[in-house]
Amino acid sequence: MGIFKRRKKKTEESYLDGLHLEQSLMEPRQQAEHEALGLCEQLIGQSRELGESKKEYKLITSYLEDIQKLEEMPREEFASLVEIAKNIVALNQKREEFGKKKRTISDAQYAQMEQLAKEMPDDIERLKTNENYQSMVRRDINYMEGEKSEWGYYLESVRREQKLLKVALFAILGLLSAAIGVMLYLRYGLRMDMTVWMLGVLLIAVLSGGACLLRLQNDREELKNARASVNRAITVSNQLKAKFVHATNAVDYACEKFHVNNSMELNYLWEQYLEAAKEQEAFEKANEDLGYFNRRLVRELEKYQLYDAQIWTSQVVALIDKKDMVEMKHSLIVQRQKLRIRMEQQVKTIREAQKQILILLKDKREYHKEIMEVLRSIDQMCRS
């Protein structure tokens, strides 16, 4: 009420300031009319506030009457309401628990999983298969690369051996020629018998040369086989690389599609979606049940012709706990008492303003029918 009084005082001061400025320009009769009109404007505003206070007073009174009806209900019938209220409280707590839980996946991921829910198990299995195939092909490529390197080293070693055998053949021929020359000199120059030595040298030369030739022939075959093996390793490696590229593209496409790095991460994302979907389903079920019990509570309360049965869906704790109901009732009584005091002060202020207007319009009422009509309507509102 202090705010109301300050507002009234401020309004009157503003009005008086304007009145003083115009006072010297107005006749006494005009001044009275002007002041009366200003006070009428204040009365209209104050009457609106009084009307709002009366509406609120009636509303609180209606709620108190509803509480009284509930308190006077038969015990068995009230117990039925309490049972419904307990279900509502439990469902509200369940909804709050759902609201506190945080999803481990984003809304975008949840929406994508929900959209592709039917295909997701197959997509996960396909990604796993492609990853396993990719790993297997990678191992085969590494094996073929190792085999190709081994055959390459072997090919080089055969080529080196061929060069050494050729050098050895030339060396054998050179030594044989030198030995034959020496033995011919000893045979014919010095008349020495060199037949046995010549046969021995020839035998050694033939055996060593034949061994080198056989080895060269074998190296040619080995060289041919080694080249074939290297070519085969290159061909198989290229084929495996093509398969690896195909598998890698399939894996990369799936990872890019689902914004993951591998099938394990996708599978984890799917499991989190299933858990979130289960919670969402339970949340929606709780909402449906809550709506059902709220409607049931309202129907039951409407049987007792309460002023507002709907409001008790948000005050179910008061139906369960008598202490809470007592506190609610006490709070409404206090509010109503404050409103009563406020309305009395508002009526008093209006009466004082009416008196001032009547004083200003004394002996001039025939000229102010509209003002008098306003005063009569406001007077009726104050009495109602």
Backbone torsions as a table, in degrees:
resi	resn	phi	psi	omega
1	MET	NA	-27.4	177.4
2	GLY	-60.3	-38.0	178.6
3	ILE	-63.9	-42.3	-179.8
4	PHE	-61.9	-44.2	-179.3
5	LYS	-64.0	-42.2	179.3
6	ARG	-64.0	-38.7	179.6
7	ARG	-64.0	-42.8	179.7
8	LYS	-63.4	-44.3	-177.9
9	LYS	-63.0	-43.0	-179.3
10	LYS	-64.3	-39.9	-179.6
11	THR	-65.0	-43.2	-179.5
12	GLU	-65.8	-39.7	179.0
13	GLU	-62.9	-43.5	178.7
14	SER	-61.5	-41.5	179.9
15	TYR	-63.6	-43.9	-178.4
16	LEU	-66.4	-37.0	177.6
17	ASP	-59.6	-46.4	178.4
18	GLY	-65.4	-33.8	-179.4
19	LEU	-65.8	-42.4	-179.8
20	HIS	-63.8	-34.7	-178.3
21	LEU	-67.9	-33.5	-176.5
22	GLU	-96.6	-6.6	-171.2
23	GLN	-60.3	-40.9	-176.4
24	SER	-68.8	-17.8	-177.2
25	LEU	-97.6	-7.5	-175.2
26	MET	-109.3	154.0	171.5
27	GLU	-80.5	158.5	179.3
28	PRO	-54.4	-40.8	-179.8
29	ARG	-64.3	-42.7	179.3
30	GLN	-65.4	-38.2	178.5
31	GLN	-61.3	-43.0	179.5
32	ALA	-63.1	-43.6	178.7
33	GLU	-62.0	-43.6	-178.2
34	HIS	-62.2	-44.8	179.2
35	GLU	-65.0	-39.2	-179.7
36	ALA	-64.2	-41.2	178.2
37	LEU	-63.7	-40.9	178.0
38	GLY	-61.5	-43.1	179.1
39	LEU	-67.7	-31.4	176.7
40	CYS	-65.2	-39.9	177.1
41	GLU	-61.1	-42.3	176.8
42	GLN	-62.7	-40.8	-179.7
43	LEU	-62.9	-38.9	-180.0
44	ILE	-63.2	-44.4	178.0
45	GLY	-63.1	-42.9	-179.4
46	GLN	-67.0	-35.3	179.3
47	SER	-67.6	-35.6	176.2
48	ARG	-62.6	-44.2	178.8
49	GLU	-62.4	-39.1	178.1
50	LEU	-64.6	-40.4	178.0
51	GLY	-61.6	-42.7	177.9
52	GLU	-63.6	-39.9	178.7
53	SER	-63.5	-39.9	179.7
54	LYS	-66.2	-39.6	177.6
55	LYS	-61.1	-45.6	-179.9
56	GLU	-64.8	-38.2	178.6
57	TYR	-62.2	-45.1	179.1
58	LYS	-64.1	-38.0	179.8
59	LEU	-63.6	-46.9	179.4
60	ILE	-63.8	-39.7	177.8
61	THR	-61.7	-40.5	178.4
62	SER	-63.0	-40.4	178.7
63	TYR	-65.5	-39.3	177.4
64	LEU	-65.0	-37.8	177.3
65	GLU	-66.1	-36.0	176.3
66	ASP	-63.5	-42.3	178.3
67	ILE	-61.8	-41.1	179.2
68	GLN	-62.7	-40.4	177.7
69	LYS	-62.7	-39.8	178.8
70	LEU	-66.2	-40.4	-179.8
71	GLU	-67.2	-27.7	-177.8
72	GLU	-92.2	2.2	-179.7
73	MET	-67.4	150.9	173.7
74	PRO	-60.2	147.2	-173.5
75	ARG	-59.0	-42.6	-177.4
76	GLU	-66.2	-41.4	179.7
77	GLU	-67.3	-39.5	178.4
78	PHE	-67.4	-34.3	177.9
79	ALA	-61.8	-35.2	176.7
80	SER	-64.4	-40.1	176.6
81	LEU	-65.0	-39.6	179.4
82	VAL	-62.1	-40.2	179.6
83	GLU	-63.0	-42.9	176.5
84	ILE	-63.6	-42.6	-179.2
85	ALA	-62.0	-38.6	178.8
86	LYS	-62.8	-40.8	177.0
87	ASN	-62.0	-40.4	179.3
88	ILE	-65.0	-43.5	179.0
89	VAL	-61.2	-45.1	-179.3
90	ALA	-62.4	-42.2	-179.7
91	LEU	-69.3	-36.3	175.9
92	ASN	-63.7	-41.5	177.0
93	GLN	-63.2	-39.7	178.4
94	LYS	-63.1	-42.1	178.1
95	ARG	-64.6	-38.8	177.7
96	GLU	-63.9	-39.4	178.1
97	GLU	-63.5	-41.2	176.8
98	PHE	-62.3	-40.3	-178.7
99	GLY	-66.0	-29.4	-179.6
100	LYS	-78.1	-24.7	-179.0
101	LYS	-70.8	139.3	178.9
102	LYS	-106.4	134.7	176.9
103	ARG	-70.8	143.5	177.4
104	THR	-87.6	-2.6	174.8
105	ILE	-124.5	155.4	-178.0
106	SER	-75.6	167.1	178.2
107	ASP	-63.4	-36.5	178.9
108	ALA	-65.0	-43.3	178.0
109	GLN	-64.8	-40.7	179.3
110	TYR	-62.6	-43.5	-179.5
111	ALA	-63.9	-40.1	179.3
112	GLN	-66.4	-44.2	178.1
113	MET	-62.0	-39.8	-179.5
114	GLU	-66.0	-39.2	-179.2
115	GLN	-68.4	-35.2	-176.1
116	LEU	-107.7	24.3	-173.6
117	ALA	-59.7	-38.6	-177.7
118	LYS	-68.8	-37.1	-177.6
119	GLU	-88.3	-13.7	-170.8
120	MET	-59.3	-45.6	179.2
121	PRO	-57.9	-41.5	178.0
122	ASP	-66.8	-38.6	178.9
123	ASP	-64.3	-40.2	178.8
124	ILE	-64.8	-45.5	-179.9
125	GLU	-64.3	-38.7	179.1
126	ARG	-65.6	-40.8	179.0
127	LEU	-65.6	-40.7	176.4
128	LYS	-60.6	-45.9	-179.6
129	THR	-61.0	-45.0	179.7
130	ASN	-64.7	-37.7	177.9
131	GLU	-66.8	-42.5	177.8
132	ASN	-63.7	-42.7	178.6
133	TYR	-64.7	-39.8	177.5
134	GLN	-60.4	-44.0	178.8
135	SER	-65.1	-41.5	179.7
136	MET	-64.1	-44.7	179.0
137	VAL	-64.5	-37.8	177.5
138	ARG	-61.5	-42.2	177.9
139	ARG	-64.0	-41.6	179.2
140	ASP	-65.0	-38.1	178.1
141	ILE	-63.4	-45.2	179.1
142	ASN	-61.6	-39.8	179.0
143	TYR	-64.3	-45.2	-179.5
144	MET	-67.1	-35.9	176.4
145	GLU	-63.9	-39.7	176.8
146	GLY	-65.8	-42.3	179.2
147	GLU	-64.8	-40.9	178.2
148	LYS	-61.7	-40.1	178.5
149	SER	-65.9	-41.4	178.9
150	GLU	-62.2	-46.2	177.8
151	TRP	-64.4	-33.1	176.3
152	GLY	-64.8	-44.9	177.2
153	TYR	-62.5	-41.1	-179.5
154	TYR	-64.6	-40.2	178.4
155	LEU	-61.0	-42.3	178.1
156	GLU	-65.3	-38.5	180.0
157	SER	-67.3	-36.7	177.1
158	VAL	-65.9	-40.4	179.1
159	ARG	-65.1	-41.3	177.0
160	ARG	-63.4	-40.0	179.2
161	GLU	-63.6	-39.1	177.6
162	GLN	-61.0	-42.3	178.6
163	LYS	-62.9	-41.7	180.0
164	LEU	-66.2	-38.8	179.2
165	LEU	-66.0	-38.3	177.6
166	LYS	-64.5	-42.2	177.0
167	VAL	-62.5	-40.4	179.9
168	ALA	-64.1	-39.5	178.6
169	LEU	-62.5	-44.5	178.1
170	PHE	-63.7	-37.4	178.7
171	ALA	-66.6	-40.3	178.8
172	ILE	-62.2	-45.3	178.7
173	LEU	-62.1	-40.7	179.4
174	GLY	-65.1	-44.6	-179.7
175	LEU	-66.8	-37.6	179.0
176	LEU	-63.8	-42.0	179.6
177	SER	-63.7	-42.1	179.8
178	ALA	-65.6	-42.0	-179.7
179	ALA	-64.6	-42.1	179.1
180	ILE	-63.5	-40.6	178.8
181	GLY	-61.4	-43.8	-179.7
182	VAL	-64.6	-44.1	-177.7
183	MET	-68.1	-34.9	176.4
184	LEU	-66.0	-37.5	177.6
185	TYR	-65.6	-43.7	179.4
186	LEU	-67.4	-33.5	-177.8
187	ARG	-73.3	-47.4	-174.2
188	TYR	-97.6	-28.1	-179.3
189	GLY	-82.6	-45.3	-176.1
190	LEU	-104.8	2.7	177.0
191	ARG	58.4	41.5	179.1
192	MET	-100.2	149.7	-179.5
193	ASP	-84.8	110.1	-176.1
194	MET	-115.4	17.5	-175.0
195	THR	-62.4	-47.4	-178.4
196	VAL	-63.9	-42.5	-179.9
197	TRP	-65.0	-38.7	-179.9
198	MET	-66.8	-41.0	177.2
199	LEU	-62.7	-40.8	179.5
200	GLY	-64.6	-43.5	-179.9
201	VAL	-65.0	-43.2	179.0
202	LEU	-61.6	-41.7	179.3
203	LEU	-62.2	-45.1	179.2
204	ILE	-62.9	-41.5	-179.3
205	ALA	-64.8	-42.8	-179.6
206	VAL	-65.3	-44.5	-179.1
207	LEU	-64.2	-48.1	-178.7
208	SER	-67.6	-40.6	178.1
209	GLY	-66.0	-41.1	178.4
210	GLY	-63.2	-39.0	178.3
211	ALA	-63.3	-41.5	178.8
212	CYS	-64.9	-41.0	180.0
213	LEU	-64.7	-42.8	177.5
214	LEU	-61.5	-40.7	179.8
215	ARG	-66.5	-38.2	177.3
216	LEU	-63.9	-40.1	178.5
217	GLN	-64.5	-42.0	177.8
218	ASN	-64.6	-39.4	178.9
219	ASP	-65.4	-33.8	177.0
220	ARG	-62.1	-43.2	177.7
221	GLU	-65.4	-42.4	178.7
222	GLU	-63.7	-39.1	179.2
223	LEU	-63.6	-40.5	178.9
224	LYS	-64.8	-45.6	179.6
225	ASN	-64.9	-39.1	-179.9
226	ALA	-64.7	-42.3	177.5
227	ARG	-62.5	-42.7	178.9
228	ALA	-62.9	-41.0	179.8
229	SER	-66.0	-40.4	178.1
230	VAL	-63.0	-45.4	179.2
231	ASN	-62.6	-41.4	178.7
232	ARG	-62.8	-43.0	179.5
233	ALA	-62.4	-38.8	178.9
234	ILE	-65.9	-44.0	-179.3
235	THR	-63.1	-48.9	179.9
236	VAL	-63.1	-39.7	179.7
237	SER	-63.0	-41.0	178.2
238	ASN	-64.7	-40.7	177.5
239	GLN	-62.9	-42.9	179.4
240	LEU	-65.7	-37.2	178.4
241	LYS	-64.4	-37.8	177.0
242	ALA	-64.2	-42.6	177.5
243	LYS	-64.4	-38.2	179.9
244	PHE	-64.9	-41.9	178.5
245	VAL	-62.2	-42.3	179.4
246	HIS	-62.8	-46.6	179.5
247	ALA	-64.9	-39.6	-179.9
248	THR	-65.0	-40.5	177.6
249	ASN	-61.8	-41.2	179.3
250	ALA	-64.5	-42.2	179.6
251	VAL	-66.3	-45.9	-179.2
252	ASP	-63.1	-38.1	179.9
253	TYR	-63.8	-45.6	-179.8
254	ALA	-64.6	-42.2	-179.9
255	CYS	-65.2	-39.5	178.8
256	GLU	-69.0	-37.3	-179.0
257	LYS	-63.1	-42.3	-175.7
258	PHE	-102.8	3.5	177.4
259	HIS	58.0	48.0	177.9
260	VAL	-129.2	174.2	-180.0
261	ASN	-103.1	-24.0	-179.1
262	ASN	-162.3	177.8	-177.5
263	SER	-67.9	-30.8	178.3
264	MET	-63.2	-42.7	179.3
265	GLU	-67.8	-39.0	177.7
266	LEU	-65.1	-41.4	178.8
267	ASN	-64.3	-40.0	177.0
268	TYR	-63.0	-42.4	178.8
269	LEU	-62.0	-40.2	178.8
270	TRP	-65.1	-41.9	178.9
271	GLU	-64.7	-39.6	177.9
272	GLN	-65.9	-36.4	177.1
273	TYR	-64.7	-44.4	-179.7
274	LEU	-59.7	-40.3	178.7
275	GLU	-66.9	-43.4	179.7
276	ALA	-66.3	-38.1	179.0
277	ALA	-65.7	-37.9	177.8
278	LYS	-64.2	-42.4	178.1
279	GLU	-66.0	-39.4	178.6
280	GLN	-64.0	-40.2	177.9
281	GLU	-63.6	-42.2	178.2
282	ALA	-65.4	-37.1	178.9
283	PHE	-64.4	-44.3	179.2
284	GLU	-65.8	-38.2	177.6
285	LYS	-63.4	-41.3	178.2
286	ALA	-62.7	-39.2	177.7
287	ASN	-63.7	-42.6	178.5
288	GLU	-62.7	-45.2	179.5
289	ASP	-64.1	-39.7	179.6
290	LEU	-63.0	-42.8	177.1
291	GLY	-61.4	-39.9	179.6
292	TYR	-62.6	-47.9	-177.4
293	PHE	-70.9	-33.1	176.1
294	ASN	-63.4	-46.1	178.8
295	ARG	-63.8	-38.6	179.2
296	ARG	-64.5	-42.1	179.0
297	LEU	-62.9	-43.2	-179.9
298	VAL	-62.9	-43.4	179.1
299	ARG	-60.4	-42.0	-179.9
300	GLU	-65.4	-41.1	-178.6
301	LEU	-70.8	-33.5	-179.8
302	GLU	-64.2	-20.9	177.4
303	LYS	-63.9	-25.1	-176.9
304	TYR	-99.8	12.3	174.2
305	GLN	54.6	48.9	175.6
306	LEU	-73.0	153.5	178.2
307	TYR	-63.3	-45.2	-178.7
308	ASP	-139.2	94.3	179.4
309	ALA	-76.3	-28.5	-175.1
310	GLN	-65.4	-34.2	-174.4
311	ILE	-64.7	-22.3	-177.1
312	TRP	-74.4	-11.3	174.1
313	THR	-67.4	-22.3	176.5
314	SER	-102.6	1.9	179.7
315	GLN	-124.8	32.5	-174.2
316	VAL	-66.3	-26.7	-179.6
317	VAL	-61.7	-35.2	179.9
318	ALA	-66.7	-28.2	177.1
319	LEU	-71.8	-30.5	-177.6
320	ILE	-85.7	-43.5	-174.3
321	ASP	-105.1	115.0	-179.9
322	LYS	-62.4	-34.8	179.5
323	LYS	-62.1	-42.1	178.9
324	ASP	-65.3	-37.9	178.1
325	MET	-64.7	-40.6	178.3
326	VAL	-64.0	-43.1	179.0
327	GLU	-63.0	-40.8	178.0
328	MET	-62.6	-45.2	179.9
329	LYS	-62.0	-43.8	179.4
330	HIS	-62.6	-41.8	179.6
331	SER	-62.6	-40.8	178.9
332	LEU	-67.2	-39.0	178.5
333	ILE	-62.7	-43.5	179.0
334	VAL	-62.5	-43.7	178.7
335	GLN	-61.3	-41.8	-179.0
336	ARG	-65.8	-39.0	177.7
337	GLN	-62.5	-42.6	179.2
338	LYS	-65.1	-38.7	178.6
339	LEU	-65.7	-38.4	179.9
340	ARG	-62.4	-45.3	178.1
341	ILE	-61.9	-41.2	-179.8
342	ARG	-64.4	-42.9	179.9
343	MET	-64.9	-38.6	178.1
344	GLU	-61.6	-41.9	178.4
345	GLN	-66.8	-38.5	178.7
346	GLN	-64.5	-43.2	178.0
347	VAL	-62.5	-42.5	179.0
348	LYS	-60.5	-43.4	179.5
349	THR	-64.3	-40.5	179.5
350	ILE	-64.7	-42.3	179.6
351	ARG	-60.6	-42.2	179.9
352	GLU	-63.9	-40.9	178.6
353	ALA	-66.4	-36.9	177.6
354	GLN	-62.0	-41.8	179.0
355	LYS	-61.7	-42.7	-180.0
356	GLN	-61.8	-40.9	-179.6
357	ILE	-65.7	-42.4	-179.9
358	LEU	-63.6	-36.3	177.8
359	ILE	-65.8	-42.4	-178.9
360	LEU	-65.9	-32.2	-176.7
361	LEU	-100.8	18.5	-179.5
362	LYS	-59.7	131.1	-179.3
363	ASP	65.6	11.2	-179.5
364	LYS	-129.3	22.0	-172.2
365	ARG	-67.6	-28.9	-178.6
366	GLU	-66.6	-17.5	179.7
367	TYR	-93.6	-0.9	-172.7
368	HIS	-135.8	55.1	-179.2
369	LYS	-64.1	-39.7	-178.9
370	GLU	-63.5	-41.9	-179.8
371	ILE	-64.6	-40.7	-179.4
372	MET	-67.4	-33.4	177.3
373	GLU	-65.5	-40.3	176.7
374	VAL	-61.8	-42.9	-179.3
375	LEU	-63.4	-40.0	-179.7
376	ARG	-65.9	-42.7	-179.4
377	SER	-65.7	-38.3	178.8
378	ILE	-68.8	-36.3	178.6
379	ASP	-63.8	-39.0	176.9
380	GLN	-65.1	-37.4	178.5
381	MET	-65.3	-39.3	-179.7
382	CYS	-66.4	-30.8	-178.1
383	ARG	-82.6	-23.6	-175.6
384	SER	-74.8	NA	NA
